[in-house]
């Protein structure tokens, strides 16, 4: 084997060893999000896809204003359970790269309504995302999250602390998390906050994972919000992320690790099976769930077995940016 071959094998082996604990714990974990900014008839879409998506991410804004509390009673489940987001995406003027996103919701939303909605629907076994602050310091973000978590007061809920670094280095984020780790089950960051292009985000995640490992004895899973792209997820998982959610599964068509316009699905589906828009949308969503769940299983197997053949291109890309010093900094 050439020196380059030995170096690559050593890189791959180190990466697999670094992610083995996460894979053994069931990661990566995919969460299929719903939002009133993604589909016109949210209630109908949720009802049609829930049999294949029993533990989704739901916005508390949408639960409060569009779905109703009664429709979700008694649904807390296994694993990560349901994930309840803060609702700030639905009302925020965010830089959404999906040009088909609906405008922000205009109904009232604030921390008081967030607490009210969470108390009404969140149950033991669910995951609750903090009510995030976009322009505050890291300490201020943690302080508000902790205060609201305590007001909600539901026992047995996983606390997902969504932080916006706002320029803070990974070591700074890890230091803040370490000081408050007793009240945190997961650490959330948005894909946009990690940085673009993808290798900048991967480099940030790698440093963040290393900093968390150095400062905290237990494993703190990292949840990347707004990332459910089949090309990006493996790269960020290998970099240190564990949980992924997004709306792309309801907007685009996934096939063979790539993303296509939704209309492409019509050409691959059997003639006569897609009779109208609603049937097509539901069939596409189910197909995308199956595609991503297959990839999730393959990622776990690759790390635990050491057989990385199916993700060799991802390894090569990460090796180029990390070993070659092209981290985007």
C-alpha positions as CSV (number, residue, x, y, z in Angstrom):
1,X,0.0,0.0,0.0
2,X,1.3,3.5,-0.9
3,X,2.1,6.1,1.7
4,X,-1.0,8.0,0.5
5,X,-3.1,4.9,0.9
6,X,-1.8,4.3,4.4
7,X,-2.5,7.9,5.3
8,X,-6.0,7.7,4.0
9,X,-6.7,4.4,5.8
10,X,-5.4,5.9,9.0
11,X,-7.6,9.0,8.5
12,X,-10.7,6.8,7.8
13,X,-10.0,4.5,10.8
14,X,-9.6,7.5,13.1
15,X,-12.9,9.1,11.9
16,X,-14.8,5.8,12.4
17,X,-13.4,5.4,15.9
18,X,-14.4,8.9,16.7
19,X,-18.0,8.4,15.7
20,X,-18.5,4.8,17.0
21,X,-20.0,5.9,20.3
22,X,-22.6,8.0,18.5
23,X,-23.5,5.2,16.1
24,X,-23.8,2.7,18.9
25,X,-26.2,5.1,20.6
26,X,-28.4,5.1,17.6
27,X,-27.2,8.2,15.7
28,X,-27.5,9.7,13.3
29,X,-31.1,10.5,14.0
30,X,-33.4,12.0,11.3
31,X,-36.3,14.2,12.3
32,X,-38.9,15.1,9.7
33,X,-40.2,18.6,10.3
34,X,-43.5,20.2,9.6
35,X,-44.1,23.9,9.2
36,X,-46.9,26.2,8.0
37,X,-44.2,27.9,6.0
38,X,-43.6,24.7,3.9
39,X,-47.1,23.4,3.0
40,X,-50.4,25.2,2.5
41,X,-52.7,22.8,4.3
42,X,-50.6,21.8,7.3
43,X,-53.2,19.8,9.2
44,X,-54.0,17.6,6.1
45,X,-50.3,17.0,5.4
46,X,-49.6,16.1,9.0
47,X,-52.6,13.7,9.1
48,X,-51.6,12.1,5.8
49,X,-47.9,11.5,6.7
50,X,-48.0,10.8,10.4
51,X,-48.4,7.0,10.0
52,X,-44.9,7.0,8.4
53,X,-43.6,9.9,10.6
54,X,-44.9,9.3,14.1
55,X,-42.2,11.3,15.9
56,X,-41.7,14.5,13.9
57,X,-40.6,18.0,14.7
58,X,-43.5,20.3,15.2
59,X,-43.4,24.0,15.8
60,X,-45.2,25.1,18.9
61,X,-46.4,28.1,17.0
62,X,-48.1,25.8,14.5
63,X,-49.5,23.6,17.3
64,X,-51.0,26.7,18.9
65,X,-52.3,28.5,15.8
66,X,-52.9,25.8,13.2
67,X,-53.1,22.2,14.6
68,X,-54.7,22.6,18.0
69,X,-53.7,21.0,21.3
70,X,-56.2,18.2,21.3
71,X,-55.0,16.7,18.0
72,X,-51.6,15.8,19.7
73,X,-52.7,14.4,23.0
74,X,-51.3,11.0,24.0
75,X,-48.8,10.8,21.1
76,X,-45.5,10.9,23.1
77,X,-43.4,8.1,21.9
78,X,-40.1,6.1,21.9
79,X,-36.5,7.1,21.1
80,X,-36.3,10.9,20.8
81,X,-40.1,11.1,20.9
82,X,-41.7,14.1,19.3
83,X,-39.6,17.2,18.9
84,X,-41.2,20.5,19.6
85,X,-39.5,23.6,18.2
86,X,-39.7,27.1,19.5
87,X,-41.9,28.5,16.7
88,X,-39.5,31.3,15.9
89,X,-38.8,30.0,12.4
90,X,-42.5,30.4,11.6
91,X,-42.6,34.1,12.6
92,X,-39.0,35.2,11.9
93,X,-37.8,37.0,8.8
94,X,-35.1,34.4,8.2
95,X,-32.7,33.9,5.3
96,X,-34.4,30.8,4.0
97,X,-32.6,29.5,1.0
98,X,-35.7,27.7,-0.1
99,X,-37.3,30.3,-2.3
100,X,-40.7,28.6,-2.1
101,X,-41.0,29.3,1.6
102,X,-44.1,31.1,2.7
103,X,-43.9,34.5,4.4
104,X,-43.6,34.6,8.1
105,X,-46.7,34.0,10.2
106,X,-48.4,37.2,11.4
107,X,-50.1,35.8,14.5
108,X,-48.9,36.6,18.0
109,X,-45.9,34.6,19.3
110,X,-43.7,35.2,22.3
111,X,-42.1,33.4,25.3
112,X,-45.4,33.4,27.2
113,X,-47.3,31.7,24.4
114,X,-44.3,29.3,23.9
115,X,-44.6,28.2,27.6
116,X,-48.4,27.9,27.3
117,X,-48.2,25.7,24.2
118,X,-45.4,23.6,25.7
119,X,-47.4,23.0,28.9
120,X,-50.4,21.9,26.9
121,X,-48.7,19.3,24.6
122,X,-45.2,18.3,25.7
123,X,-45.0,15.1,27.6
124,X,-42.4,12.9,29.2
125,X,-40.4,11.3,26.4
126,X,-40.6,14.3,24.1
127,X,-37.8,16.7,23.1
128,X,-38.3,20.4,23.7
129,X,-36.3,23.0,21.8
130,X,-35.5,26.2,23.7
131,X,-37.1,29.6,22.7
132,X,-34.0,30.9,21.0
133,X,-32.7,34.5,21.0
134,X,-30.9,35.5,17.8
135,X,-28.9,38.5,18.8
136,X,-28.1,37.9,22.5
137,X,-24.9,36.7,24.1
138,X,-24.4,33.0,24.7
139,X,-24.9,33.4,28.4
140,X,-28.1,35.4,27.8
141,X,-29.4,32.7,25.5
142,X,-28.8,29.9,28.0
143,X,-30.3,32.0,30.8
144,X,-33.6,32.5,29.0
145,X,-33.7,28.9,27.9
146,X,-33.2,27.6,31.4
147,X,-35.8,30.0,32.8
148,X,-38.4,28.9,30.3
149,X,-37.6,25.2,30.7
150,X,-38.2,25.6,34.4
151,X,-41.5,27.4,33.9
152,X,-42.8,24.7,31.6
153,X,-41.8,22.1,34.3
154,X,-42.7,18.9,32.4
155,X,-40.7,15.9,33.9
156,X,-38.8,13.5,31.6
157,X,-38.4,15.9,28.7
158,X,-35.2,16.2,26.7
159,X,-34.0,19.8,26.7
160,X,-32.6,20.8,23.3
161,X,-30.6,24.0,23.8
162,X,-30.6,25.9,20.5
163,X,-27.8,28.4,20.5
164,X,-26.8,31.0,17.9
165,X,-23.0,31.5,18.1
166,X,-23.1,35.0,16.5
167,X,-19.4,34.7,15.7
168,X,-18.3,32.8,18.9
169,X,-15.6,30.2,18.4
170,X,-16.5,26.5,19.0
171,X,-14.4,26.5,22.2
172,X,-16.5,29.5,23.5
173,X,-19.7,27.6,22.8
174,X,-18.4,24.5,24.4
175,X,-17.3,26.4,27.5
176,X,-20.8,27.9,28.0
177,X,-22.5,24.5,27.5
178,X,-20.1,22.9,30.0
179,X,-21.1,25.5,32.7
180,X,-24.7,24.7,32.2
181,X,-24.6,21.0,31.1
182,X,-26.8,19.7,33.9
183,X,-29.8,21.4,32.3
184,X,-29.0,20.3,28.7
185,X,-29.6,17.1,26.9
186,X,-28.8,18.2,23.4
187,X,-27.0,21.2,21.9
188,X,-28.7,22.7,18.8
189,X,-27.2,24.9,16.1
190,X,-28.6,25.9,12.7
191,X,-26.9,24.9,9.5
192,X,-26.8,28.6,8.5
193,X,-25.0,29.5,11.8
194,X,-22.4,26.8,11.1
195,X,-21.3,28.7,8.0
196,X,-21.2,28.2,4.2
197,X,-20.1,26.4,2.1
198,X,-20.5,23.0,3.7
199,X,-16.8,22.5,4.6
200,X,-16.9,25.6,6.8
201,X,-19.7,24.1,8.7
202,X,-18.0,20.7,8.9
203,X,-14.8,22.3,10.2
204,X,-16.8,24.2,12.9
205,X,-18.6,21.1,13.9
206,X,-15.4,19.1,14.2
207,X,-13.9,21.7,16.5
208,X,-17.1,21.9,18.5
209,X,-17.3,18.2,19.0
210,X,-13.7,18.1,20.1
211,X,-14.2,21.0,22.5
212,X,-17.3,19.3,24.0
213,X,-15.5,16.1,24.5
214,X,-12.6,17.9,26.2
215,X,-14.8,19.8,28.6
216,X,-17.7,17.5,29.4
217,X,-17.5,13.9,30.6
218,X,-20.8,12.7,29.1
219,X,-21.7,12.7,25.4
220,X,-23.7,15.7,24.4
221,X,-25.5,15.1,21.0
222,X,-25.4,18.0,18.5
223,X,-28.6,18.7,16.7
224,X,-28.2,20.6,13.4
225,X,-31.4,22.5,12.5
226,X,-32.5,23.0,8.9
227,X,-30.3,20.3,7.4
228,X,-31.9,17.2,5.9
229,X,-30.0,17.1,2.6
230,X,-28.7,13.6,1.7
231,X,-25.4,14.9,0.5
232,X,-24.7,17.1,3.5
233,X,-25.9,14.9,6.3
234,X,-23.2,12.2,6.0
235,X,-20.5,14.9,6.0
236,X,-21.8,16.7,9.0
237,X,-22.4,13.4,10.9
238,X,-18.8,12.4,10.3
239,X,-17.8,15.9,11.5
240,X,-19.5,15.4,14.8
241,X,-23.3,16.1,14.5
242,X,-25.8,13.6,15.6
243,X,-29.4,14.7,14.9
244,X,-30.7,16.4,11.8
245,X,-34.1,17.9,10.9
246,X,-35.5,20.0,8.1
247,X,-38.3,20.6,5.6
248,X,-36.5,19.4,2.5
249,X,-38.2,16.0,2.7
250,X,-41.6,17.7,1.9
251,X,-40.2,20.1,-0.7
252,X,-37.8,18.1,-2.9
253,X,-37.1,14.6,-4.3
254,X,-34.3,12.5,-2.8
255,X,-32.8,9.7,-4.9
256,X,-29.5,8.0,-4.7
257,X,-28.0,10.5,-2.3
258,X,-28.9,13.5,-4.4
259,X,-31.7,16.1,-4.4
260,X,-34.0,16.9,-7.3
261,X,-37.0,19.1,-8.0
262,X,-40.1,17.5,-6.7
263,X,-41.6,17.2,-10.2
264,X,-38.9,14.7,-11.1
265,X,-40.6,12.2,-8.8
266,X,-43.6,12.1,-11.2
267,X,-41.3,10.6,-13.9
268,X,-40.0,7.9,-11.7
269,X,-43.3,6.9,-10.1
270,X,-45.4,4.2,-11.8
271,X,-47.9,5.6,-14.2
272,X,-51.4,5.8,-12.7
273,X,-50.2,5.9,-9.1
274,X,-50.2,9.7,-8.7
275,X,-53.7,10.8,-9.3
276,X,-53.7,14.4,-7.9
277,X,-51.5,16.9,-6.1
278,X,-52.3,15.6,-2.7
279,X,-51.5,12.0,-3.6
280,X,-48.2,13.0,-5.2
281,X,-47.1,15.1,-2.2
282,X,-47.8,12.4,0.3
283,X,-46.2,9.7,-1.9
284,X,-43.1,11.9,-2.4
285,X,-42.8,12.5,1.4
286,X,-43.1,8.8,2.2
287,X,-40.4,8.0,-0.5
288,X,-38.1,10.6,1.0
289,X,-38.5,9.3,4.5
290,X,-37.6,5.8,3.3
291,X,-34.6,7.2,1.3
292,X,-33.2,9.0,4.3
293,X,-33.9,6.2,6.8
294,X,-32.0,3.8,4.5
295,X,-29.1,6.2,4.5
296,X,-29.2,6.6,8.3
297,X,-28.9,2.8,8.6
298,X,-26.1,2.6,6.2
299,X,-24.2,5.3,8.1
300,X,-24.6,3.4,11.4
301,X,-23.4,0.2,9.7
302,X,-20.5,1.8,8.0
303,X,-19.1,3.3,11.3
304,X,-19.8,0.2,13.5
305,X,-18.5,-2.3,10.9
306,X,-15.6,-0.3,9.6
307,X,-16.9,-0.7,6.0
308,X,-16.9,2.8,4.6
309,X,-17.1,1.8,1.0
310,X,-20.5,3.4,0.5
311,X,-19.2,6.8,1.9
312,X,-15.7,6.9,0.4
313,X,-16.3,10.1,-1.5
314,X,-17.4,11.8,1.8
315,X,-14.2,10.6,3.5
316,X,-12.1,11.8,0.6
317,X,-13.7,15.3,0.8
318,X,-13.2,15.5,4.5
319,X,-9.6,14.4,4.3
320,X,-8.9,17.0,1.7
321,X,-10.3,19.9,3.8
322,X,-8.9,18.7,7.2
323,X,-5.6,17.2,6.3
324,X,-5.0,19.9,3.6
325,X,-5.9,22.7,5.9
326,X,-8.8,24.0,3.7
327,X,-11.3,24.6,6.5
328,X,-12.6,27.9,5.2
329,X,-11.2,29.9,8.0
